[in-house]
Structure formats: C-alpha cells, structure tokens
C-alpha cells in the first residue's frame, strides 16, 4: 500500500484518494456520457476510478493487481502530487454539484453520496502534513519495494515483463528518497517530526536493506531464483540489469537516507509522543478522528466510551477466569497465563500456520447459517515476510480484481515457541472469514462501478472485522474457555485503543505512561505494549475505527431485531450490511433503517 497516511487501509491505498481528472479527460467523458443524471454520476465514478489507478500505481498493484500500472511509480509525497490531489477533489465536487441529486436512482444516489463524502474528507485531511514525516517504522517506500522484490508479495515476478516493470520502479526509488529528505528537512524547520522512538525503530530496517554483501541485497531477491519459464539468456540480462541499478543508484540512495535519518533527523526528532504536541497538532488530530471514525465524535467522547468498554469487558473476563479455576485478581490471572505449555504448543512456523488452517476448516460449516452468500476468491494463510516481523501486525491483503491473486491472511510469527493460541480463533475470524476476506471479497465481486468495489472506510471495514470476531459464538468455535478468553482479549485490546489513542494525541500521554497503562489493563508484555503504543503514535486516529464501527453494527443489529421481531433474519441483516460495500457509518445506518421499514 501507499504510505499509510495517504489511505484509509491497504485495501484502498490510493484508489479512494484517487485521481486527477484533467479538463480534457472530463470534456471527453461528458461528451460520451449518457444524458440522464444517474448515468452521468456512474460515468464520473468510473473515470474517477480509472484516473486513480494511474495517479497511485503502487497502490494499484497492491490492492487491485492491474497489470497496466505495475511498472509505474508515484512520488506521492511531492508537492506537485499533493496539488494534483487537491485539484482532483475540488473539481470532482464541482462536477457533482452540477448534477441534480434528486434525479438519481438509488444506486447512483449512493455513488454520488460516497464520492461527495470522500472528496470532502480528502480535502480536509490534506491539511495534515504527513508528507513531512514520510519515513516511519510502520510503512515507507524503501521497505515496501524491498518486500515486493522477493516475488512473493503484491508485485508479480513470473514473466520477463514483470521483472522489467519492477526494475522500472526501482530506478525511481532514489527520486522518492531525495524528496523524502527535502520534506523531512522542511519538517525539522517547522517543528513537525516523528517522535524520537519511532525514528530509532526505523533505523534497523535500513540495516536490513544494506547487507555487507551487496549481492545479498533484498532488492535482488527475485533474481537469485527465476521461474523456469524465463529463458536463461533473459535471466542473465535481468540479473545484470538489477545489479547495475541496485548497486549504482538504489543502494547509495538508501545509504544516504539512512545516514540522514541517523545523523540529522534523529537528533531533531521530537521527544513527545502525541500529534497534539506539534504546532497545529490538536486540529490535525481532530481531522484524523473524524476521517477514521466517519463520525462527529470528539476525542473526549471517544476516550470516555473507551473507559466504559474497558470496564465492561474486564467484568466479562472475571466470569471466564472462573472457568480456569483461578480465584485471584484479574491482573494476576493474566500473569498466570505466561508460559503455560498448553497455550504455547508450537515448535515451528508451519505448526502455527497449520493451526490457523484448522480453524478455517472449523469455521466453514457454520457460515451458511449466518450468510446468504460467500466470496468466490480463495483465502490463503501465510507468515509475514521476515523483514517486517519486528514491526508489523497481522493483516489481510485482498485478492486481485482479475482473480490472479487470492486473498491472503498474513500472520506475524516471530518465535513459534512463544506464539500463543489464546487469540488465534478470534484473530482468524477478524482477518479471514467472516471478517476482512468476506467483506472485501464480496465488495470486490459486486457488479457495477469499479469505484464502489474498492472504496474503503476503516470504521466500516475494521468495524465489520471486529464484529465478525463476535460471531464465533454462533459459529460454534468459541466452545472452550481458551477461545472465549482470546475473544475477550481481542475486544479489550480494541477498547483500550479508544483510551490510549485519544490519551496520546489529545491528552498529552507519554509513551512510557501508555505502555504502563496497557500492561496494567490487559496484562500484555513490555514488548507487546511497546509495539502497540508505537503503532498508535505512528498512525493517529486509525485505531479508533475498530470499536466505533463494531459498536455501530451491533447497535444496528439490535435495532433491527427489536423492530422486526420474528421477521428478523440474521442472514438478511448481514446481506444488508455487506450488500453495498464499504461506506461511512451514517450511510450504513440509513441503509439499515430503510431495510427495517421495508421489511416490517
């Protein structure tokens, strides 16, 4: 995906932040478009989508898999690119205003509303200067391309053309690095920098990119083992070309960036943890909160909601604790789980992956009881790449739109012997099915606008995935105290995010205080609490989306159940939630209310 500050999630990475509609392209679209208002809106959405693929080709590769753009590369942190985004949103809004909303059919009306909401949201969040902080430990272009160079990620590496396309991208990485350094110098001058601890977390990643043996560069990984279909002569040509580019320009540029980060940026990095501690940061955080939650909730309201949810979930944990025969305080119970062999039974990475595949097989039989349909795309389960294990979280990468790549659940397995089974079932429900794989897979397969197939809002998408964790009871996979406790641990973790994200970025909490708070409330290890805290420091507001979205879906489910009584059908409710794809929570609520009224 693009740098996380420029998209809501990997799924959308540049598609929802899409595209520049040049005046010539727009005139051509109007000339070819049907006369009626609904068709004009759908034509605008299609053009918006296609231009987005071109404006964000790296995101296109990761999230759509469109081969037309696999050799293109954008410097999205450049002022010119940001200006193109701004013009895009302003022009699209102007063109939407020229269409009479009252003349639209239901489908076009929703597309209109989504485009309008998105452009207004993107215009507001462009004010947040993430381009001045482009190199972080969670996501940065040099690390992304090193992962893709393996040939086992989003960038395909099976044909001669694939190799040549990726080489074209590598050639442009030094220009991205030069722009990043310019931006960070500007940020230093303006007092807008990453926290020092996040910079320290980033430096070791550069060391992986700069091995002592140049031939072991991760950027050369795919040239060390070619597909058999590529002729030997082409293999030799490609390998030589890659070595020349990596040694001649990429490695020197990465080395320069690493030196800048260590010698110039680190000493200037801020010693505070939250966005609110920077000049203008309080306003930026409010924009982040509104964008990620798609609500008008204030940081204080979210903080208070989090405190209530934490208290409620810990009370439920007290009940599950009794099933373990433990009579002491909850915090002591958490500590008593450390080192239990029955909770850490794995000896290899493959054993962990096999356990996830077994959970998948247990989940499958019950899905038809809760859903009217399932996604067509296959789901694979893999371990995350070694270079990202120290800083990454478990995640889901959606299938390619052309069916050439399945959906993939990536598990972070640092040390198999330390890997706990406690939360595995809930985690799989979240990332796999019926979580992200169901929601994103079905959205990709719906007919009509490609734009609608790829829109993403964290409050909806992550809210659905957290809601999917709760379905484990109805699916029959929370049938033992370990899985039940794991579910509550996962829910508690998301509730704590409401407290600590707002604490960090609007209440002045320090990194150290936040780590201590997480350790106290969920019994996490020092390392786990540190990793979580640093994620929230790096990505303000995003962690709020999960619980806010889940609570809204639960509220709508209960509203429908009470209103419809015996007419309530959980399968139809889920179809209504998922049927039109990702949308802001207010639009989802209106959709469910219309369904309730029509079903009574």
N, C-alpha and C positions, 0 to 999 in steps of 0.2 A: 504494500500500500504506500501511498504518498506519506510524507511526514504527517504524523497523527494530528497536528494542529490544523491541517488543511482538509480534514474529512471527519465524518462522524465515526466511521469504523471501516475496517478493511473492506467490507462489502461495497461501500460506496466510493471510497478513495478516489475522489476526483470526478465521479460521474454526477453526483449531486452538486458538487461545486462547479460543475461543468464549464463550460464553453463560451467562446466568443462568437456571437452572431454578427458577422460583418454586414455592412449595409448592402453590399452586392448580393450576398447569400440570402439575406432577408427578402430583398426585392424578388429574387428568383423563387423563393418559397411561396411568397404571396401570389405570384403570377401563376404558379402551378397548383395552388391550393383550391379546394372546393369553396363554394361561396358561403355555405352556411356556417354559423358561428361554431358549432361543435366540431366540425371538421377542421376549421381553422385552428382551434386550440390543439387538437391532436396533431396537426401538421407542425405547429410550433414546438410541441413537446418532442416530436421525432427529430426535428432539426436541432433542438437543444441537446438531445441525447447524442446525436452523431457528432456535433461540434465538440461535445465534452470528451469523446473518445480521443479526438485529435489534440485537445488542449492539455489533457492529462494522460498521455500514452503509457506512462509507467503504471498508473492506477488501472488503466485499461487492461494491461497484461495480467495484473494480479487478480482482478476481480471479474473480468469478462472473458479474457482469453482471445481477443480479436487479433488475428494474425496480421491484419493490415498495419498495426501500430507497434509490433514487437521490436522494431529497430529504432523507433523514435524515442526522444528523451526531452523532458521539460525541465527547466530550472525554475521551479515554482516559487522559489524564494527571491527571485529577481524582481526589482520594482516594476519592470515592464510587464511581467507576467501578472503581478498583482493588479496593475492598472487595467489589463485586459479583463480580468475577472470582474472588477468594479464596473467597467463599461457594459459587460455582459448582463449583469443583474439589473442595472438601470434601464438598459434597452428592452430587456425582456419584460420588465414591469410596465414600461410604457406601451408595449405591444399588447400586453394583457388588458390594460385599461381601455384599449381601443375596441375590445370585444365586449359585447353586452352579456354579462354573466347570467342574466335572467333567461336568455335564449338557449342556454345549453342543456343538453340531456344529462342524465345523472352521471354517466361515465366521464364525459367531457368536463362536467362541473367539478368533479373530484380532481381531475388532472389540472384544471385551472387553479383550484384552491391550493394544490400541492406546489405548483410552480410559483405561485404568488408567495406562499409562506416561505418556501425555500429561498427565493431571491431576496426577500426582505431580511430573512435570518442571516444569509450570507453577507449582505451589505453591512449589517450591524457588526458581525463578528470579524470582518476585515479590519476593524479598528484595533483588534488585539494583535500586538506586534510579534507574533510567533516567528516571523521571518528573521527577526533579530536574534533568535535563540534556536538555530536550525540543527544543531548537532547535540543530541542527547543520548542517554543510555537506552531509552526505550526504542527509538527509531531514528535512523539517519541514513541518508542515501549511500554513503560508502559501505556501511554494513549490509544494507539491503542488497546491493549488487553483488557483494561477496557471497551472500547466501544463494542468490539466484545462479551464480556461476557454477554451483555444484551440479546443475542439471536436474536436481530433484526438488525443485521449487516451482514458482509460478512461470519462470521463463523456460519455454520448451527448448530442449537440446537434443533433438533427434535427427535433424537434417542439416545439410550444408547451409541452407538459408537460415536456419535457426542460429547456428554458430556465427554466421556473418552479421545477423541482426544484433546479437548480443555484443559482439565486438564493436559495432557502431555505437552502442550505448556506452561501453567502457571508454571509448575515445572522448566522450563528452563529460565524463565524471570530473576531470580536472577543472573544467569551467565551472561546474557546480561548486567545487571546493573553493575556488577563488572567490565566488560570490558569497559563499558562507563566511569566509574570513572577513570580507568587506562588511558584511552585515553585522558580524559579531563585534568588530571594532566600533561600528556605529552604536551598537547596543551598550558597549562599555562606556562610551562618551555620554550616553543618555541615562545611565544607571539602570539599564534593562538587561539583566543577565540571568543565567541559570544559577541556582544555588550551588555553592561550592561542592557539596557532597555528590551532586549529580554529575558534575564535571569529573570528579575523582572516579566515579563509577564508569565513566565513558572511556577513560584512558586505556585500561586493559584491553578493551575491544580493539583499539587501534593496534596494539601489540600483536594481536592475532593476525591482523592484516599485513604485518611487516615481519615475516619469519626470517631467520638468519639465512636460510637457503632460499634465494629468490624463486627457484623452480617449485617451491612448496607454497607459493602464494595461493590463497584461496581463490583468487581471480582466475587462476589457471586450472582449477579443479576439473572442469569438464574436458580439458584437453589431455588429461592423463589417462582417460579411458573413453574411447569413442564408440558409438554404436557400430555394429558390424556392417550396417548398410552404407556407411560412408567410405568411399574408396580410399585406399592407402595414400595415394597422391594428394587427395584433398585433406586427409588427416595431417599430412606433413605441412601443407600450406597453411592450414588453420592454426596448427600449433605454433608455427614460426611467427605468424601474424599476431597471435595473442601474446607471445613472449615479448615481441617488439613493443607492443602498445603498453603492456603492463610494466615492463622494465623501463621503458623510455619516458612514459608520462604518468601512468596511474600510480605506481609506487612512489615516485618522487612527490606527487601531489598529496598522497595520503601521509607521507612522512612530514611534509610541510604543515599539513593540518594538525597532525599530532603534536608537532613542536609548538605551533601556535597555541593549541589548547593547553599544553603544559606550562609554557613559559610566559604567555601573555594573558590568556583568558582565565586560567585558574587563579592567579593572584588577584584578578579583578572581579572574580565571581562573588556574588552576594553571600552573606553569612546567614541570611534569613531563609525561611522555608516556604512562605506563602506568597501567592500572587499579590495579595493585598499589601505586601510590604514594599512593592515597587511604586514609583510615581505613576499615578493613574490606575494602579492595580486593582483597587476596590471596584471601580467601574468595569474594568475588563472581566473581573470575576463574575459580576452580576450578568454580564453578557454571556459568559460561558455557562452559567447556571441555567439561564433561560433557553439557550440553544440546546443543551444536552437533555434537559428535562421536558422541553416543549411546554412548559407551564409558566405561570407568573409567580410561582412561589419564591419567597425571599430566602437568602441564606439562613436567616434566623428561624424561619418557619421550618425549613428542612432540618436544621440542627435539632429543634425540639421534637420533630417527628422521629428522628433517629433515636433520640434518647428514649422515647416511649417504646419503639420497636425493640430496642436492645433489652429493656426491662421485660417486655412480654416474652421474647424468645428465651431469655435466660430462665424465666419461670417454667417454660415448657421443658427446658433441659433438665431442670430439677426432677421432673417426672421420669424422664428417660434414664437419668442417673440411677434411680432406684432399681431399674431393671438389671443394672450391673452389680447390684448388691453393695453399692458404695453409700456410706452414711455420712461422710464428712462434707465440708463446704464444697461448692461447685468448683472453685479455683483449685482446690486440692484434687478433686476428681479429674480435672483437665491434666494436671501434672502426673496423676497416676497412670494415664494412658501412654506416657512416654516409654518406649522400649518394650511394650507388650508384644511378644512374638506373634501372637495371633492377629495383631493389627499391622504387622510389618513382615509378611511372609515371603517377600520376593527376594530373589537372588540374581536376577538378570533383567535387563530392559525388556527382553522378549516376554518374560513372565508377566510383567506389568501390562504389556500390550495384549497378551492373551487373556488376561483378566477383564480388560475392557471389552474385548470381542465377546467374551462370555456374557457380560452384562447386556450387550447389544442383543444377543440371542434370547435372553430372558425378557427383554423389553418388547420385542417384536410381536409376540402373540396377543398382547393386550391393546395394541394401538388401534385396531379396528373398532374397539368398544368406545373409543374417545374421538375418533376422527373419521370423516366420511371419505377422505382420500389421503394418499401419501405421495411424497415427491417421487419422481421417476429416477432421479440421479442416484447413483450408488454412493455409499458412505464408506470411506476408508479410515483406518486408525493408524497413526504413525507417531513416532517420537520426534520431538522438535530437534532441529539441527544443533549440533554441539556448540557452534559459535554463539548461539542465542540463549543457551540454557541458563546462564548465570543471571540473566536479567529479564527473560521472557516469562509470560504467563501462558497457561493452556489456552488454546484458541482454535477457532474453526475457520477454514478457508473454503469459500463457496465453490461450486462446480463451474467449469467454463460454460458459457452460454451455448456453445455448439456441441456440448456433450463430450468433448475431447478429454476433459479432466473431471474426475469425480469430486464430490465434497470430501474434505479431509478434516478430521479431528486430530489436532496435534497435542500430545501430552508432553509435559515437561518432566523428564525423568533424570534428575541429577545423579542420585545414588539409589539404585534399586533397593538396596538393603534398608534404606531409610524411608522408602516410599510407603505411605500409609494407605490402607484400603478403606479407611473410615469414610472419606468423602467421594470415593470413586463412583458410586452409583449416581449420586446427585450431580456430580460433575459431568458424567456422560449424558444424563438427561438434559443438561444445560447446553453443552456443546454439540452433542449428537442429535439423537431423536428421542422425544419430540421437540427438542429445543431449536437451536440455530439451523440444523440441517432441514428440519421440517419447514420452518418459517421461510427461510431464504430459498430453499429448494422449490417450494410451491410458488413463491413470488416470481422466481425466475421462469417458471413454466406457465404462468398465466398468459392468456392471449392479449392482444392489443399493444399498447405503447411499450417500446423498449425502455423508455424513461421510467415508467411505472414499475417495470420489472427490476429496476436497480436502485430505486430510492431507498434511503436508509435514515432512520432516526433512532438514536440509542435508547431513548425512553421506551419506544415500542419494541425494537429488536432485542435489547437486553432485558427489558421488562418481560417480554414473552419467554425468553430463555430461563429467567428466574422463576416465572410462573410454571414453566414446564417441569422444574425440579419438584414442585409440589404435587405433580401428577403421579409421582412414584407410588403413592399410596393406592391410587385407583388402578395403576398398572400392576400392582402386586409385587413390586420389587423392594419396598421398604418393609420386608417381612421379618426383620431381626433388629435388635437394639443397635447394632453397629451401624447399619444403613440409616436407621432413624436418627441416630446421633449425628451422623455425617450430614444428613439433610439440614438439621438444625444448625450445625457448624457453618454450613454454607450460607444459610439465611442470616445468621448472626453476623457473619462477615460483611454481607451487603448492608445490613442495618448500621453496622459500625461505620461504614463508609459515609453515611449521611452525617454522622457526628464528626468524623475526623477530617473529611474533605472541607467542610464548612469551618471546622476549627482551624485548620491550617491556613486557609485562604481568606477568611473573613474575621477571625478572632485572634490572630497572631500566635497560634500554637507553634511551638518549636518542633523540629524533627525529633529531638530526644523525648519531649513530652508525649508526642503522638505515638512513638514506638512503645513507651511505657504504658500508655493507655490501652493500646491494642493487646499487649501482653497480659495486662490485668483482666481485661474483659473477655478475651477469647482463649486465653491460655496458649497463645502462639509462642514459638521460639523467637529468640532475638533476631535470627536471620530472617525468618518469615515476616516478622513485624517490620523489620527494616526494609525489606523488599517492597512490601505493601505501601509503607509510608512514602518511599521514594517514587513509587508509581504515581501516587496521588499528588506529590509535589510536581511531577513532570507533566501531568495531564489534568489540570484543574477542572473540576465540574463533571468530568466524564463518569466517574464512579457513582455519581448521584442517580444516574439514569436507571440503574437496575431496580432498586427498591421502589422508586417513584413509579416506574412503569408497571412493575408487578402488582403493587397495591391498587393501581387503577384497574387492571384487568380483573383482579379478584373482586373489586367493588362492582364492576360491571356484571360479572358472573352472578353475584349475589342479587343484584338488582333485577336481572333477568329471571332468576329462579323464583324470586318472590312475586314478580309481576305475572309470570306465566303459569306458575303452579304446575299442574300435571302436563301442561303443554311444553314445559322446558325440556329441551333435548341437548345434552352436553355436546354431542357431535355437531349439531347445527350451530350451537354457540361458537364452537371453535372454528367452524367454517366462516362464520360472520367475522370473527376476529382476524382470521388469516386471509379472507377472500379477496380483499382489495389491496393486499400488500402493506408495506410499511407506511405509516402516516403519523403525524403529531397526535398526541393523546386526546386533544379536544375533538379532532375529526373522528377518531375511533369511538369516542363516547357518543357523538351524534349518530354514527352509523349503527351502534348497538341500540340506541333509543328508537331509531326508525324501525329496526327489526322487531323490537318488542311491540311497538304499536301495530305493526303489520301482522304479527303472529297471534295477538290476543283473540 
